[in-house]
Amino acid sequence: TDNRWPEADCILHQGRVAYHRRPGCHYLSRTDWQRFMAYANKLAGRP
């Protein structure tokens, strides 16, 4: 297994688990919400 942290700007959405990492401070940015909603729509079966 690979024990390294994913690179910045990495998006891992597989099955019922989602993870993304972006550079910068720890807060909920517009990009975070967009990625969250894209994943939620994917789980709900929406385009």
MOPAC internal coordinates of N, CA, C and O (Angstrom, degrees):
PM7 1SCF
backbone

  N    0.0000 0     0.00 0     0.00 0    0    0    0
  C    1.4536 1     0.00 0     0.00 0    1    0    0
  C    1.5240 1   110.36 1     0.00 0    2    1    0
  O    1.2310 1   121.70 1   -23.70 1    3    2    1
  N    1.2952 1   114.35 1   156.30 1    3    2    1
  C    1.4611 1   121.56 1   179.87 1    5    3    2
  C    1.5268 1   108.43 1   -92.30 1    6    5    3
  O    1.2310 1   119.87 1   -61.65 1    7    6    5
  N    1.3183 1   117.85 1   118.35 1    7    6    5
  C    1.4653 1   122.17 1  -176.61 1    9    7    6
  C    1.5182 1   113.27 1  -100.26 1   10    9    7
  O    1.2310 1   119.88 1  -160.53 1   11   10    9
  N    1.3160 1   117.84 1    19.47 1   11   10    9
  C    1.4634 1   121.06 1   179.43 1   13   11   10
  C    1.5234 1   110.21 1   -96.77 1   14   13   11
  O    1.2310 1   121.03 1   -27.67 1   15   14   13
  N    1.3550 1   115.64 1   152.33 1   15   14   13
  C    1.4581 1   120.21 1   173.64 1   17   15   14
  C    1.5227 1   108.68 1   -68.94 1   18   17   15
  O    1.2310 1   119.83 1   -34.49 1   19   18   17
  N    1.3318 1   117.93 1   145.51 1   19   18   17
  C    1.4683 1   120.14 1   174.81 1   21   19   18
  C    1.5285 1   110.67 1   -62.86 1   22   21   19
  O    1.2310 1   120.81 1   -27.24 1   23   22   21
  N    1.3078 1   116.05 1   152.76 1   23   22   21
  C    1.4664 1   121.65 1   176.83 1   25   23   22
  C    1.5264 1   109.73 1   -65.30 1   26   25   23
  O    1.2310 1   120.60 1   -20.14 1   27   26   25
  N    1.3303 1   116.46 1   159.86 1   27   26   25
  C    1.4663 1   121.03 1   175.35 1   29   27   26
  C    1.5243 1   109.24 1   -61.84 1   30   29   27
  O    1.2310 1   120.73 1   -29.74 1   31   30   29
  N    1.3144 1   116.21 1   150.26 1   31   30   29
  C    1.4716 1   124.03 1  -176.33 1   33   31   30
  C    1.5187 1   112.26 1    66.52 1   34   33   31
  O    1.2310 1   120.71 1  -152.24 1   35   34   33
  N    1.3232 1   116.25 1    27.76 1   35   34   33
  C    1.4610 1   122.08 1   177.87 1   37   35   34
  C    1.5292 1   108.94 1   -92.57 1   38   37   35
  O    1.2310 1   120.37 1   -47.87 1   39   38   37
  N    1.3306 1   116.89 1   132.13 1   39   38   37
  C    1.4587 1   122.14 1   177.59 1   41   39   38
  C    1.5207 1   107.50 1  -120.91 1   42   41   39
  O    1.2310 1   120.58 1   -59.77 1   43   42   41
  N    1.3323 1   116.49 1   120.23 1   43   42   41
  C    1.4605 1   121.80 1   178.37 1   45   43   42
  C    1.5262 1   108.15 1  -122.48 1   46   45   43
  O    1.2310 1   120.22 1   -76.80 1   47   46   45
  N    1.3049 1   117.19 1   103.20 1   47   46   45
  C    1.4655 1   123.03 1   177.88 1   49   47   46
  C    1.5175 1   107.18 1  -122.43 1   50   49   47
  O    1.2310 1   120.78 1   -77.51 1   51   50   49
  N    1.3248 1   116.11 1   102.49 1   51   50   49
  C    1.4608 1   120.88 1  -179.65 1   53   51   50
  C    1.5182 1   109.14 1  -135.87 1   54   53   51
  O    1.2310 1   120.64 1   -56.28 1   55   54   53
  N    1.3247 1   116.39 1   123.72 1   55   54   53
  C    1.4582 1   119.62 1   179.25 1   57   55   54
  C    1.5171 1   111.24 1    61.96 1   58   57   55
  O    1.2310 1   120.99 1    51.28 1   59   58   57
  N    1.3371 1   115.71 1  -128.72 1   59   58   57
  C    1.4600 1   120.80 1  -178.00 1   61   59   58
  C    1.5222 1   112.65 1  -100.04 1   62   61   59
  O    1.2310 1   120.46 1  -165.88 1   63   62   61
  N    1.3272 1   116.72 1    14.12 1   63   62   61
  C    1.4635 1   121.50 1   179.66 1   65   63   62
  C    1.5221 1   109.16 1  -119.66 1   66   65   63
  O    1.2310 1   120.74 1   -46.56 1   67   66   65
  N    1.3251 1   116.19 1   133.44 1   67   66   65
  C    1.4621 1   120.68 1   178.64 1   69   67   66
  C    1.5197 1   109.47 1  -133.42 1   70   69   67
  O    1.2310 1   121.25 1   -36.26 1   71   70   69
  N    1.3137 1   115.20 1   143.74 1   71   70   69
  C    1.4624 1   121.63 1   179.22 1   73   71   70
  C    1.5105 1   107.33 1  -150.08 1   74   73   71
  O    1.2310 1   120.69 1   -42.13 1   75   74   73
  N    1.3071 1   116.29 1   137.87 1   75   74   73
  C    1.4601 1   119.39 1   169.35 1   77   75   74
  C    1.5183 1   108.38 1  -144.67 1   78   77   75
  O    1.2310 1   121.75 1   -28.59 1   79   78   77
  N    1.2925 1   114.25 1   151.41 1   79   78   77
  C    1.4596 1   121.20 1  -179.16 1   81   79   78
  C    1.5164 1   107.57 1  -132.35 1   82   81   79
  O    1.2310 1   121.05 1   -47.23 1   83   82   81
  N    1.2977 1   115.60 1   132.77 1   83   82   81
  C    1.4577 1   120.30 1   178.33 1   85   83   82
  C    1.5196 1   108.74 1  -129.36 1   86   85   83
  O    1.2310 1   120.02 1   -23.48 1   87   86   85
  N    1.3103 1   117.57 1   156.52 1   87   86   85
  C    1.4663 1   119.52 1   176.74 1   89   87   86
  C    1.5265 1   110.12 1   -73.19 1   90   89   87
  O    1.2310 1   120.50 1   -21.66 1   91   90   89
  N    1.3076 1   116.66 1   158.34 1   91   90   89
  C    1.4569 1   120.63 1   175.26 1   93   91   90
  C    1.5135 1   113.02 1   110.66 1   94   93   91
  O    1.2310 1   121.55 1     9.10 1   95   94   93
  N    1.3234 1   114.64 1  -170.90 1   95   94   93
  C    1.4652 1   122.54 1  -177.54 1   97   95   94
  C    1.5217 1   111.16 1   -70.81 1   98   97   95
  O    1.2310 1   121.32 1   -18.47 1   99   98   97
  N    1.3267 1   115.07 1   161.53 1   99   98   97
  C    1.4594 1   121.80 1   179.23 1  101   99   98
  C    1.5335 1   109.22 1   -86.69 1  102  101   99
  O    1.2310 1   120.40 1   -75.79 1  103  102  101
  N    1.3113 1   116.84 1   104.21 1  103  102  101
  C    1.4594 1   124.00 1   175.48 1  105  103  102
  C    1.5187 1   106.92 1  -164.66 1  106  105  103
  O    1.2310 1   119.81 1   -11.24 1  107  106  105
  N    1.3207 1   117.97 1   168.76 1  107  106  105
  C    1.4622 1   121.37 1   178.11 1  109  107  106
  C    1.5205 1   108.83 1   -89.43 1  110  109  107
  O    1.2310 1   121.05 1   -72.50 1  111  110  109
  N    1.3064 1   115.60 1   107.50 1  111  110  109
  C    1.4596 1   121.33 1  -179.19 1  113  111  110
  C    1.5285 1   110.11 1   -94.01 1  114  113  111
  O    1.2310 1   120.89 1    -6.63 1  115  114  113
  N    1.3005 1   115.90 1   173.37 1  115  114  113
  C    1.4643 1   121.40 1   175.39 1  117  115  114
  C    1.5276 1   110.11 1   -58.73 1  118  117  115
  O    1.2310 1   120.43 1   138.90 1  119  118  117
  N    1.3245 1   116.79 1   -41.10 1  119  118  117
  C    1.4661 1   121.47 1   178.73 1  121  119  118
  C    1.5206 1   110.71 1   -62.37 1  122  121  119
  O    1.2310 1   119.82 1   138.96 1  123  122  121
  N    1.3355 1   117.96 1   -41.04 1  123  122  121
  C    1.4681 1   120.84 1   177.54 1  125  123  122
  C    1.5266 1   110.55 1   -58.17 1  126  125  123
  O    1.2310 1   120.76 1   132.61 1  127  126  125
  N    1.3352 1   116.16 1   -47.39 1  127  126  125
  C    1.4647 1   119.92 1  -179.31 1  129  127  126
  C    1.5252 1   111.45 1   -64.46 1  130  129  127
  O    1.2310 1   120.06 1   140.32 1  131  130  129
  N    1.3161 1   117.49 1   -39.68 1  131  130  129
  C    1.4652 1   120.18 1   178.99 1  133  131  130
  C    1.5232 1   110.48 1   -62.73 1  134  133  131
  O    1.2310 1   120.11 1   137.50 1  135  134  133
  N    1.3183 1   117.40 1   -42.50 1  135  134  133
  C    1.4731 1   121.03 1   178.63 1  137  135  134
  C    1.5239 1   110.84 1   -67.74 1  138  137  135
  O    1.2310 1   120.42 1   139.98 1  139  138  137
  N    1.3353 1   116.81 1   -40.02 1  139  138  137
  C    1.4557 1   120.74 1   177.62 1  141  139  138
  C    1.5264 1   110.68 1   -61.32 1  142  141  139
  O    1.2310 1   120.30 1   133.28 1  143  142  141
  N    1.3339 1   117.04 1   -46.72 1  143  142  141
  C    1.4642 1   120.51 1  -178.86 1  145  143  142
  C    1.5232 1   111.87 1   -67.07 1  146  145  143
  O    1.2310 1   119.86 1   143.45 1  147  146  145
  N    1.3287 1   117.88 1   -36.55 1  147  146  145
  C    1.4686 1   120.60 1   176.60 1  149  147  146
  C    1.5244 1   109.92 1   -61.37 1  150  149  147
  O    1.2310 1   120.22 1   138.20 1  151  150  149
  N    1.3183 1   117.19 1   -41.80 1  151  150  149
  C    1.4625 1   121.04 1   179.06 1  153  151  150
  C    1.5311 1   110.60 1   -68.68 1  154  153  151
  O    1.2310 1   119.81 1   136.86 1  155  154  153
  N    1.3292 1   117.96 1   -43.14 1  155  154  153
  C    1.4641 1   121.36 1   178.56 1  157  155  154
  C    1.5261 1   110.68 1   -61.03 1  158  157  155
  O    1.2310 1   120.04 1   137.60 1  159  158  157
  N    1.3238 1   117.53 1   -42.40 1  159  158  157
  C    1.4665 1   121.12 1   177.57 1  161  159  158
  C    1.5188 1   111.04 1   -63.98 1  162  161  159
  O    1.2310 1   120.20 1   140.91 1  163  162  161
  N    1.3179 1   117.22 1   -39.09 1  163  162  161
  C    1.4651 1   121.47 1   177.86 1  165  163  162
  C    1.5317 1   110.09 1   -61.49 1  166  165  163
  O    1.2310 1   120.02 1   135.00 1  167  166  165
  N    1.3340 1   117.57 1   -45.00 1  167  166  165
  C    1.4656 1   121.07 1   178.94 1  169  167  166
  C    1.5225 1   111.74 1   -64.62 1  170  169  167
  O    1.2310 1   120.55 1   145.39 1  171  170  169
  N    1.3382 1   116.56 1   -34.61 1  171  170  169
  C    1.4608 1   121.46 1  -179.18 1  173  171  170
  C    1.5254 1   112.20 1   -81.05 1  174  173  171
  O    1.2310 1   120.16 1   175.02 1  175  174  173
  N    1.3308 1   117.29 1    -4.98 1  175  174  173
  C    1.4606 1   120.68 1   179.62 1  177  175  174
  C    1.5120 1   113.86 1    79.50 1  178  177  175
  O    1.2310 1   120.31 1  -158.95 1  179  178  177
  N    1.3356 1   117.01 1    21.05 1  179  178  177
  C    1.4688 1   121.15 1   178.25 1  181  179  178
  C    1.5200 1   109.80 1   -99.01 1  182  181  179
  O    1.2310 1   120.43 1   -30.76 1  183  182  181
  N    1.3366 1   116.79 1   149.24 1  183  182  181
  C    1.4819 1   118.90 1   178.87 1  185  183  182
  C    1.5132 1   112.89 1   -70.51 1  186  185  183
  O    1.2310 1   120.10 1   180.00 1  187  186  185

